[in-house]
């Protein structure tokens, strides 16, 4: 991209969100890099994504380290703007909780933890038996995805800190369930809206249920296989009132049709728990099936936007990188809401409702190309326009890469 204003409605998207223009310019570089990167997304891609505003790749890293809190504040405000653009005031909202891991390497990379490494490494020859290999480790990012009645997806994010990383006095350790409860407390919804929280067994914890009760949210989670019924010992294992949970509705779901004369294997049965007695068994299964949407959300962030492409030693920069990626995702969802709202036909509205990250990013890239071709054609008509275009093209590389002519 050559001209910053060629991004569709980018000024209106950022209006009133941040008062410092250089912060907005850096965020826009990152957004363009996520939406239109070639190959692996990196700081180099972001530095040269806007040709007329190119910077050295090290400047991107310094920006991420210094303005991470600004990016978080921007993302929270843009979430509220996206919720307003969705225009949903009533209906069922579904909040999905889950975490995603991003592989990192290097002994000095902050806040990493190992996810296994149980398979022994075989040496090719005795002389290589003492060769050291970088430990396979990862960063974990806990996220929430709010699905509105109209289908708009609004992301929420809280980073996960390991126990070693929390040795600093000002950084308390919190489990993944604690972070899920924090996301529940942060979610903005219209007054009177009905919300159902969905998660896997990691979010069946007491903290999550307490956070849902504080905001009058319903919840649906799969049951832990070690759950037992309430009452005197010996307590039978789960097969209605559960110990330490209370009165819940238990729903048994299976893909195969039950037969009267033969039992269903336990690995083919999903046991779902919910605290909402108003939901029927069909509704519970249908709502829980939406949990797969957050897996698709993670796939879109990594495959299409390049969320996993960072190689940053300091974790505060990695947090800022994730926030910038989510801002790019919010921008694409905001564009989709705007196109749906201004659709002139039912076919056009349906087409934009079915678009996801890849299609939305392709539409933005097409709009940028058409806008810049028109602007380049206009600039070539006059001497002033040609000088302006030449200066823009000269700025396509940082000064340390430019020729001295």
Residue pairs with C-beta under 8 A, 6 or more apart in sequence:
1 7
1 32
1 36
1 49
1 50
1 51
1 368
1 372
2 50
2 51
2 52
2 372
2 376
2 392
2 393
2 396
3 52
3 371
3 372
3 375
3 392
4 10
4 25
4 28
4 50
4 52
4 53
5 11
6 367
6 368
6 371
6 372
6 375
7 28
7 31
7 32
7 364
7 367
7 368
8 335
8 364
8 367
8 368
8 371
9 335
9 338
10 28
10 331
13 78
13 81
13 331
13 334
14 24
14 27
14 28
17 24
17 74
17 77
17 78
17 81
18 24
18 27
18 70
18 74
20 70
23 67
23 70
25 50
25 53
26 55
26 60
26 63
26 67
27 71
27 74
27 324
27 327
28 50
28 53
29 46
29 47
29 49
29 50
29 53
29 55
29 60
30 46
30 49
30 60
30 321
30 324
30 325
30 327
30 328
31 324
31 327
31 328
31 331
32 46
32 49
32 50
33 41
33 45
33 46
33 49
33 306
34 41
34 46
34 305
34 306
34 307
34 324
34 325
34 328
35 305
35 328
35 332
35 361
35 364
35 365
36 49
36 361
36 364
36 365
36 368
37 45
37 49
37 306
37 309
38 45
39 45
40 306
40 309
41 305
41 306
41 307
41 309
41 310
42 57
42 306
42 309
42 310
42 311
43 57
43 58
43 60
43 61
43 310
44 57
45 306
45 309
46 57
46 60
47 54
47 55
47 56
47 57
47 59
47 60
47 398
48 54
48 396
48 397
48 398
51 392
51 393
51 395
51 396
52 392
52 395
52 396
53 395
54 395
54 396
54 397
54 398
55 398
56 398
56 400
61 312
61 317
63 320
64 312
64 316
64 317
64 320
64 321
64 324
65 314
65 316
65 317
65 320
67 320
68 316
68 317
68 319
68 320
68 323
71 320
71 323
71 324
71 327
72 319
72 323
74 323
74 327
75 157
75 323
75 326
75 327
75 330
76 186
78 327
78 330
78 331
78 334
79 154
79 155
79 156
79 188
79 330
80 188
81 334
82 152
82 154
82 330
82 333
82 334
82 337
83 148
83 152
83 154
83 188
83 189
83 190
85 152
85 334
85 337
85 338
85 341
86 148
86 150
86 152
86 154
86 337
87 150
87 337
87 341
88 148
88 149
88 150
88 152
88 190
88 193
89 190
89 193
90 149
90 190
90 192
90 193
91 148
91 149
91 193
91 194
92 149
92 194
92 195
92 196
93 146
93 147
93 148
93 149
93 189
93 193
93 194
93 195
93 196
94 146
94 147
94 195
94 196
94 198
94 287
94 290
95 144
95 145
95 146
95 147
95 183
95 184
95 187
95 195
95 196
95 197
95 198
95 217
96 144
96 145
96 146
96 147
96 197
96 198
96 199
96 290
96 291
96 293
96 294
97 142
97 143
97 144
97 180
97 183
97 184
97 197
97 198
97 199
97 203
97 208
97 294
98 142
98 143
98 199
98 200
98 291
98 294
98 295
98 298
99 140
99 141
99 142
99 143
99 160
99 176
99 179
99 202
100 140
100 141
100 143
100 298
100 301
100 302
101 115
101 138
101 139
101 140
101 141
102 138
102 139
102 140
102 141
102 302
102 307
102 308
102 310
103 136
103 137
103 138
103 308
104 112
104 137
104 138
104 139
104 311
105 134
105 135
105 136
105 137
106 134
106 313
107 134
107 135
108 313
109 137
109 312
109 313
109 315
110 165
110 313
110 314
110 315
111 139
111 159
111 161
111 162
111 165
111 315
111 318
112 137
112 138
112 139
112 162
113 137
113 138
113 140
113 162
114 135
114 136
114 137
114 138
115 136
115 137
115 138
116 136
117 135
117 136
121 133
123 129
123 131
139 159
139 160
139 315
139 318
140 159
140 160
140 176
141 157
141 159
141 160
141 322
142 157
142 158
142 159
142 160
142 176
142 179
142 180
142 183
143 155
143 156
143 157
143 158
143 183
143 294
143 297
143 298
144 155
144 156
144 157
144 180
144 183
144 184
144 187
145 153
145 154
145 155
145 156
145 293
145 294
145 297
146 153
146 154
146 155
146 156
146 187
146 189
147 153
147 290
147 293
148 154
150 340
151 353
152 333
152 336
152 337
153 293
153 297
153 333
154 330
154 333
155 297
155 326
155 329
155 330
156 183
156 186
156 187
157 322
157 323
157 326
158 179
158 182
158 183
159 315
159 318
159 319
159 322
160 174
160 176
160 179
161 171
161 173
161 174
162 173
163 173
165 171
165 315
166 172
166 173
174 182
175 205
175 207
176 202
176 203
177 202
177 203
177 205
177 206
177 207
177 208
178 207
180 199
180 202
180 203
180 205
180 207
180 208
180 211
181 207
181 208
181 210
181 211
182 211
184 197
184 208
184 211
184 212
184 215
184 217
185 211
185 214
185 215
187 195
187 215
189 195
194 218
195 215
195 217
195 218
196 217
196 218
196 219
196 220
196 276
196 287
197 203
197 208
197 212
197 217
197 218
197 219
197 220
198 219
198 220
198 221
198 287
198 288
198 290
198 291
199 208
199 219
199 221
199 291
200 221
200 222
200 291
201 221
201 222
201 223
201 224
203 221
204 221
204 222
204 223
204 224
204 273
206 244
208 219
208 221
209 219
209 245
209 275
211 217
212 218
212 219
212 275
218 274
218 275
218 276
218 279
219 274
219 275
219 276
220 272
220 273
220 274
220 276
220 279
220 284
220 287
220 288
221 272
221 273
221 274
222 270
222 271
222 272
222 273
222 288
223 238
223 242
223 250
223 271
223 272
223 273
225 237
225 238
226 237
227 237
227 238
227 242
227 243
227 245
228 235
228 236
228 237
228 238
228 242
228 243
229 235
229 236
229 237
229 238
229 239
229 240
229 241
229 242
229 243
230 241
230 242
230 243
230 246
231 241
231 243
235 243
238 250
238 271
240 247
240 248
240 249
240 250
241 247
241 248
242 248
242 273
245 273
247 275
248 273
248 274
248 275
249 273
249 274
249 275
249 276
249 277
249 279
249 284
250 271
250 272
250 273
251 271
251 272
251 273
251 274
251 281
251 284
251 285
252 269
252 270
252 271
252 272
253 269
253 270
253 271
253 272
253 285
253 288
254 264
254 268
254 269
254 270
255 268
256 264
256 268
258 264
272 284
272 285
272 288
274 284
279 287
296 356
300 329
300 356
300 357
300 358
301 307
301 325
301 326
301 329
301 357
302 308
304 357
304 358
304 361
305 325
305 328
305 329
305 357
305 361
306 325
307 321
307 322
307 325
310 317
310 318
310 321
312 318
312 321
329 357
332 357
332 360
332 361
332 364
333 360
335 360
335 363
335 364
336 352
336 353
336 355
336 360
339 348
339 352
340 349
340 352
340 353
343 349
343 352
355 363
376 389
378 385
379 385
379 386
379 388
379 389
380 386
380 389
394 402
